[in-house]
Amino acid sequence: MELYNKISFGISKLITKKYSTSFSLGIMAFDRKYRDAIYSIYGFVRLADEIVDTFFGFQQRELLKKLRQETELAIKTGISINPILHSFAITVKKYNIDYHYIDAFLNSMEMDLDNSYYNKKEYDQYVYGSAEVVGLMCLKVFCNDNEELFNKLIKPARALGSAFQKVNFLRDIKSDLTERDRIYLPGINSVQKIDDESKKNLENEIENEFNESLVGIKQLPDGVKLGVYSAYLYYLSLFKRIKRKKVKELMKKRIRVPNGIKMALLLRGIIELKLLKEF
C-alpha cells in the first residue's frame, strides 16, 4: 500500500504541474509536509473540471455521476483503483475534510452542464461550490487539527477562493463564450449585455475580496504563508492587467502573466515575508 499511495500522490502532483504552472509554483513554496495533500485536492478538482469543460462529445453527465459515486466510495472505504481519487480520499480522512465541501463542489460542476448563465443567487451558489469550498479544503490541510484557527480563517479563505475564481471568469471570458457557451457575469444572460459596466461591477467585488483575504493570509501557518501569498500576488497581478482592458479586448485575447513575472512575484513574496518582515 505504501508504494501505491506514493504513486497516487505522484500522479496528482503530475496533473497539477502539467495543468497549472502558477499553482505549482505556489505549492513548491509550501513546507514539504503540506504538498502532497494540496496536490491531491487539485488533482480531484481538475478531474471534475475536465469532465464539464473539455470532455465534449462524451457522456459528461454520466461521467460526473460516476465520479461522484466513486469519490463517495473511495472516502468511505479508504481506497480506489483511480489513483487521483485514492490520494484525495487519504487527504479527506487525514484532515477531516467535511463531505459538504466535496458535495457542494460537485454540485457546481453539475450546474455547468445545465446553465449558460446565472442569476445572482445561482451565481453565488456556483462560486461557493466551484471555488470557495476548494479554499476551505486547503485551509483544513493548512490548519490541520487547529479548529480554532480554521474557524477564524473561514471567511478570508472563502474570499480568496472567490476572488481567484472571478479573476478566472474575466480572463477566460472569450473561451467560456466561444468554446462552452457560458457567461460568468451575474445576471448577464446574453452576449449583447456584456459591457464594461458589468465588468466593473465584478471588479469591485474582486477588489473587496482581495482586501479581505489578505487579512487571513497574514495569519496562516508559516509553512504555507509564502505559497498562498505568492498565489495572491500572481492573481493580483493578473487582475490589474485585466482591469486595464475593455471587454472587447478581453474577447479577443486571453490575458496572461509571463513566467518570468511569476518568478519575480515569488521572489517578491520571499522578500516581503522574510526580509522586510511585513507579517
C-alpha positions as CSV (number, residue, x, y, z in Angstrom):
1,M,0.0,0.0,0.0
2,E,2.8,2.4,0.7
3,L,4.0,2.2,-2.9
4,Y,0.5,2.6,-4.3
5,N,-0.1,5.6,-2.0
6,K,3.2,7.2,-3.2
7,I,2.3,6.6,-6.8
8,S,-1.2,8.0,-6.3
9,F,0.1,11.2,-4.8
10,G,2.7,11.4,-7.5
11,I,0.0,11.3,-10.2
12,S,-1.9,14.1,-8.6
13,K,1.4,16.1,-8.4
14,L,2.0,15.4,-12.1
15,I,-1.5,16.6,-13.1
16,T,-1.0,19.8,-11.1
17,K,2.3,20.6,-12.7
18,K,1.0,19.9,-16.2
19,Y,-2.2,21.9,-15.9
20,S,-1.1,24.9,-13.8
21,T,2.4,26.4,-13.6
22,S,1.3,29.2,-11.3
23,F,-0.4,26.8,-8.8
24,S,2.6,24.5,-8.9
25,L,4.9,27.4,-8.1
26,G,2.7,28.2,-5.1
27,I,2.7,24.6,-3.8
28,M,6.5,24.4,-4.2
29,A,6.7,27.3,-1.7
30,F,4.9,25.2,0.9
31,D,6.7,23.2,3.5
32,R,7.0,19.6,2.2
33,K,4.6,18.2,4.8
34,Y,1.7,20.2,3.1
35,R,2.4,19.5,-0.6
36,D,1.0,16.0,-1.2
37,A,-2.4,16.9,0.3
38,I,-2.7,20.0,-1.8
39,Y,-1.7,18.2,-4.9
40,S,-4.4,15.6,-4.2
41,I,-7.1,18.3,-3.8
42,Y,-6.0,20.0,-7.0
43,G,-6.0,16.6,-8.9
44,F,-9.5,15.9,-7.7
45,V,-11.0,19.2,-8.7
46,R,-9.1,19.2,-12.0
47,L,-10.6,15.8,-12.8
48,A,-14.2,17.1,-12.3
49,D,-13.4,20.3,-14.1
50,E,-12.1,18.5,-17.2
51,I,-15.3,16.5,-17.4
52,V,-17.5,19.5,-17.7
53,D,-15.1,21.8,-19.6
54,T,-13.4,19.7,-22.2
55,F,-15.0,16.2,-22.5
56,F,-17.4,17.3,-25.1
57,G,-18.8,14.6,-27.3
58,F,-18.8,12.2,-24.4
59,Q,-21.5,11.4,-21.8
60,Q,-20.4,14.2,-19.5
61,R,-23.4,13.8,-17.1
62,E,-22.8,10.1,-16.7
63,L,-19.0,10.6,-16.2
64,L,-19.7,13.2,-13.5
65,K,-22.3,11.0,-11.8
66,K,-19.8,8.1,-11.9
67,L,-17.1,10.4,-10.4
68,R,-19.4,11.4,-7.6
69,Q,-20.2,7.7,-6.8
70,E,-16.5,6.7,-7.0
71,T,-15.5,9.6,-4.8
72,E,-18.0,8.7,-2.1
73,L,-16.9,5.0,-2.2
74,A,-13.2,6.0,-2.0
75,I,-13.8,8.2,1.0
76,K,-16.0,5.5,2.7
77,T,-13.6,2.6,2.1
78,G,-10.3,4.5,2.1
79,I,-9.2,3.0,-1.3
80,S,-9.8,3.5,-5.0
81,I,-8.3,2.0,-8.2
82,N,-8.4,5.6,-9.5
83,P,-5.1,7.0,-8.1
84,I,-6.4,10.5,-8.1
85,L,-9.4,9.6,-6.0
86,H,-7.2,7.4,-3.8
87,S,-4.8,10.2,-2.9
88,F,-7.8,12.5,-2.4
89,A,-9.6,10.1,-0.1
90,I,-6.4,9.7,2.0
91,T,-6.3,13.5,2.4
92,V,-10.0,13.8,3.2
93,K,-9.7,11.3,6.0
94,K,-6.3,12.6,7.4
95,Y,-7.5,16.2,7.6
96,N,-11.2,15.5,8.4
97,I,-12.5,17.4,5.4
98,D,-16.2,17.9,5.6
99,Y,-18.0,16.0,2.8
100,H,-20.3,19.0,2.4
101,Y,-17.4,20.8,0.7
102,I,-17.0,18.0,-1.8
103,D,-20.7,17.7,-2.4
104,A,-21.0,21.5,-3.0
105,F,-18.1,21.4,-5.4
106,L,-19.6,18.5,-7.5
107,N,-23.0,20.3,-7.4
108,S,-21.4,23.4,-9.0
109,M,-19.7,21.2,-11.7
110,E,-23.1,19.7,-12.4
111,M,-24.6,23.2,-12.8
112,D,-22.2,23.8,-15.7
113,L,-23.9,21.0,-17.6
114,D,-27.2,22.8,-17.5
115,N,-26.5,26.5,-17.4
116,S,-25.2,29.0,-19.9
117,Y,-25.6,31.9,-17.5
118,Y,-26.6,32.6,-13.9
119,N,-28.8,34.9,-11.9
120,K,-27.2,36.4,-8.8
121,K,-28.5,33.7,-6.4
122,E,-27.3,30.9,-8.7
123,Y,-24.1,32.7,-9.4
124,D,-23.2,33.0,-5.7
125,Q,-24.1,29.3,-5.2
126,Y,-21.9,28.4,-8.2
127,V,-18.9,30.4,-6.9
128,Y,-19.2,28.9,-3.4
129,G,-19.2,25.4,-4.8
130,S,-16.6,25.8,-7.6
131,A,-14.1,27.9,-5.7
132,E,-14.8,28.8,-2.0
133,V,-15.1,25.3,-0.8
134,V,-11.8,24.4,-2.5
135,G,-10.2,27.1,-0.5
136,L,-11.8,25.6,2.6
137,M,-10.5,22.1,1.8
138,C,-7.0,23.6,1.5
139,L,-7.5,25.5,4.7
140,K,-8.3,22.3,6.5
141,V,-4.9,21.0,5.5
142,F,-3.1,24.2,6.4
143,C,-4.7,24.3,9.9
144,N,-4.5,20.5,10.5
145,D,-6.2,19.9,13.9
146,N,-6.3,23.6,14.9
147,E,-10.1,24.1,14.6
148,E,-9.9,27.5,16.3
149,L,-7.6,28.8,13.6
150,F,-9.7,27.2,10.9
151,N,-12.9,28.8,12.1
152,K,-11.2,32.1,12.4
153,L,-10.0,32.0,8.7
154,I,-13.1,30.6,7.0
155,K,-14.3,34.0,5.8
156,P,-11.0,35.2,4.3
157,A,-10.4,31.8,2.8
158,R,-13.7,31.9,1.0
159,A,-13.0,35.5,-0.1
160,L,-9.7,34.4,-1.6
161,G,-11.2,31.4,-3.5
162,S,-14.0,33.7,-4.8
163,A,-11.5,36.4,-5.9
164,F,-9.4,33.8,-7.8
165,Q,-12.4,32.3,-9.5
166,K,-13.8,35.7,-10.6
167,V,-10.5,36.7,-12.0
168,N,-10.5,33.5,-14.0
169,F,-14.0,34.4,-15.2
170,L,-12.8,37.7,-16.6
171,R,-9.6,36.1,-18.0
172,D,-11.4,33.3,-19.7
173,I,-14.4,35.3,-20.9
174,K,-13.6,34.6,-24.6
175,S,-13.1,30.8,-24.3
176,D,-16.1,30.4,-22.0
177,L,-18.3,32.0,-24.6
178,T,-16.9,30.6,-27.8
179,E,-16.0,27.1,-26.5
180,R,-18.5,26.4,-23.8
181,D,-21.4,28.9,-24.5
182,R,-21.2,30.2,-20.9
183,I,-21.3,33.6,-19.3
184,Y,-19.9,34.1,-15.8
185,L,-21.2,37.5,-15.1
186,P,-24.0,37.6,-12.5
187,G,-27.4,38.5,-14.1
188,I,-26.0,38.7,-17.6
189,N,-27.8,36.3,-19.9
190,S,-26.7,37.3,-23.4
191,V,-23.5,38.4,-25.2
192,Q,-25.2,41.8,-26.0
193,K,-25.4,42.6,-22.3
194,I,-21.7,42.0,-21.6
195,D,-20.2,45.5,-21.3
196,D,-17.6,47.5,-19.4
197,E,-20.1,48.4,-16.6
198,S,-20.8,44.7,-15.8
199,K,-17.1,44.1,-15.9
200,K,-16.5,47.0,-13.5
201,N,-19.2,45.7,-11.1
202,L,-17.4,42.3,-10.9
203,E,-14.0,44.0,-10.4
204,N,-15.4,45.9,-7.4
205,E,-16.4,42.6,-5.8
206,I,-12.9,41.2,-6.6
207,E,-11.1,44.1,-5.0
208,N,-13.1,43.8,-1.8
209,E,-12.4,40.1,-1.6
210,F,-8.7,40.5,-2.2
211,N,-8.6,43.0,0.7
212,E,-10.5,40.7,3.0
213,S,-8.4,37.7,2.1
214,L,-5.1,39.4,2.8
215,V,-6.1,39.7,6.5
216,G,-6.4,35.9,6.6
217,I,-3.1,35.2,4.7
218,K,-1.2,37.1,7.4
219,Q,-2.5,34.6,10.0
220,L,-1.7,31.4,8.1
221,P,1.0,28.9,9.5
222,D,4.5,29.8,8.4
223,G,4.8,26.6,6.3
224,V,2.1,27.7,3.8
225,K,2.1,31.5,4.1
226,L,4.6,32.1,1.3
227,G,2.9,29.8,-1.1
228,V,-0.6,31.3,-0.6
229,Y,0.8,34.9,-0.6
230,S,2.6,34.1,-3.9
231,A,-0.6,32.9,-5.4
232,Y,-2.3,36.1,-4.1
233,L,0.4,38.2,-5.8
234,Y,0.0,36.3,-9.0
235,Y,-3.7,36.7,-9.2
236,L,-3.5,40.3,-8.1
237,S,-1.0,41.0,-11.0
238,L,-3.3,39.2,-13.4
239,F,-6.3,41.2,-12.1
240,K,-4.5,44.5,-12.6
241,R,-3.7,43.6,-16.2
242,I,-7.4,42.6,-16.8
243,K,-8.6,45.9,-15.3
244,R,-6.7,47.9,-17.9
245,K,-8.6,46.1,-20.7
246,K,-12.0,46.8,-22.1
247,V,-14.4,43.9,-22.6
248,K,-13.9,43.9,-26.3
249,E,-10.2,43.5,-25.8
250,L,-10.8,40.5,-23.4
251,M,-12.9,39.0,-26.1
252,K,-10.0,39.0,-28.5
253,K,-7.1,37.8,-26.4
254,R,-6.6,35.9,-23.1
255,I,-4.6,37.9,-20.6
256,R,-1.6,36.1,-19.2
257,V,1.2,36.7,-16.7
258,P,4.6,35.7,-18.2
259,N,6.6,33.0,-16.4
260,G,9.4,35.5,-15.7
261,I,6.9,37.7,-13.9
262,K,5.6,34.7,-11.9
263,M,9.1,34.0,-10.6
264,A,9.6,37.7,-9.8
265,L,6.4,37.6,-7.8
266,L,7.6,34.6,-5.9
267,L,10.8,36.4,-5.1
268,R,8.9,39.4,-4.0
269,G,6.9,37.3,-1.7
270,I,10.0,35.9,-0.1
271,I,11.5,39.4,0.4
272,E,8.3,40.8,1.9
273,L,7.7,37.9,4.2
274,K,11.2,37.0,5.3
275,L,13.4,40.2,4.9
276,L,11.0,43.1,5.3
277,K,9.0,41.1,7.9
278,E,5.8,42.7,6.8
279,F,3.9,40.0,8.5
